[in-house]
Amino acid sequence: MREVFVPLFAGITLSGCDRLQKQPVPSQQIKGQAFIVTEARVNVKLGLLPVYVADREVILDLLTELEDQVIQSIKNEKQNLVDSRAFDNGFSAYKNELILKKEFLKTSSAFENKRKLDARYISQCLAILARAEKKVPRTTSSDSDLFNYSASRFLDLLEESRRKGRNVSFVKTDADGNFSTNFVGEQAFISAQSNRKVGDKEETYFWLHPATFDSNEFLANDNLIESREDLRFTFGTIGNWNFPDEDFIKGPSYQMKELIAECNRQMTFENEKLNSRIEEREKAAEKAAEEEAEEEAEKERLRIVEERTNKMRASKEKDERSASKIELFSERLERLKKLKLEDPDQLLGYVELKHDAKSIRRKSDPFSSTKVAEPTLKQLTFRLSKTEKGQPHEKRGVLRQILDKLNTNLNKFGEEPLSDSQFVSVVKAGIPIQVYIDGNMKCSICFGDGKLGALEGFKSCKTCGGSGTLRSATYYRVTWN
């Protein structure tokens, strides 16, 4: 039995192996057209557009190769965004404040030294921030630039795979945007990229999607990938990528924390230097104020010394002048004594006066020989003391009138007026002082009424002219008791 069944089993086995052998995959045609419809509904055909048809395994291999790179770039971008925001949140407002202060100092009326210190501090802080900002990771490229780079990078890898002999077909569209190529495989992806300039801008078109074998393949607006985010989503969907979670970034990086801390340290150091300079300036101002106060005190001391010296000098000169005046007045007394003015017509105090109502006048010429009625002679004896009996104020008033009249007449003799003390000296020296003083008295006829007769028929007094008073003169001779 063993010999009969062994050949049979072997024959069955060989027959099964032939049926399980892989059948060759037939070549299939992929054809289609590339065009873009503009906003104005104009159909723009894309001629000479490079079109790639690649096996699904090739696409998956390329996406696996790009996965780490793209995901790492996503992480870096998000980390850079968090870092830049952390830096801006920490220093942006303070930087703007420093800039405003800098502009304000240009028109500030503060003291020059204060403006210089503040301006130096602001410039140092702005320089620190400027140096730090150069280290802040920021995305300088636009989304369109990054999109173009990613799409071009993917097509470069497809071209490299085609040159290595992998299952990748390449064809260019004709003038109408039509293309056709044969592909050997069961699943394929089609991809193409084109750029078109519209005005001042350049539009980028990119396609990547599974190819169809039983109908025309259109590369148009409805299956167009237009942004970097759409491109990453397409790559991730086809390649089954594991994108990081939205909150995988926990905060600023260690490098950014160190950068922020270093900025704070440097600006704190500048602030300490500013406070130190301000303190030094205040001490210098206090010292200058003290020196100025000492200088002013010294000036005041010298002024007081000079004032005392001047007073002493002036007092000495005054004493010298007084001594000289005393000597000169002594000489004057001797000269006045020699005048010997004994004649009533040659009195030292001679004045012109009205004697009575008939206007009998004493002429101004003291040497006139005209005979006139003489006024009453009064002897005035006085002492200059507050305890003087009688009416000292009235007596002093008379003395003032006498001295004024005397000085008026001394001028006629070419003599200077006498002061109060000199007047007393003249009297004490025994020089005759005789003057006439005009005055008023009641009329002796009408007794001061200015009228005569009964009330109903009165007449004006002819003696006083109706005034009730008569002009009189008193003849005074002054002696010292």
Secondary structure, DSSP 8 states (H G I E B T S, - for coil): -HHHHHHHHHHHHHHHHHHHS-----EEEEEEEEEEE-TT--EEE-TT-EEEEEEHHHHHHHHHHHHHHHHHHHHHHHHHHHHHHHHHHHHHHHHHHHHHHHHHHHS--S-HHHHHHHHHHHHHHHHHHHHHHTTS----S-HHHHHHHHHHHHHHHHHHHHHTT-SEEEEE--TTSEEEEEEESS-EEEEEEEEEEETTEEEEEEEEEE--SSS-EEESGGG-B-SHHHHHHHHHHHHT-----TT---SS-HHHHHHHHHHHHHHHHHHHHHHHHHHHHHHHHHHHHHHHHHHHHHHHHHHHHHHHHHHHHHHHHHHHHHHHHHHHHHHHHHHHHHH---SGGG-TB----B-STT--B--S-TT--------EEEEEEE---TT-SS-HHHHHHHHHHHHHHHHHHHHHTT-----HHHHHHHHHTT--EEEEEEEEEE-TTTTTSSEES-GGG-EE-TTTTTSSEEEEEEEEEEEE-
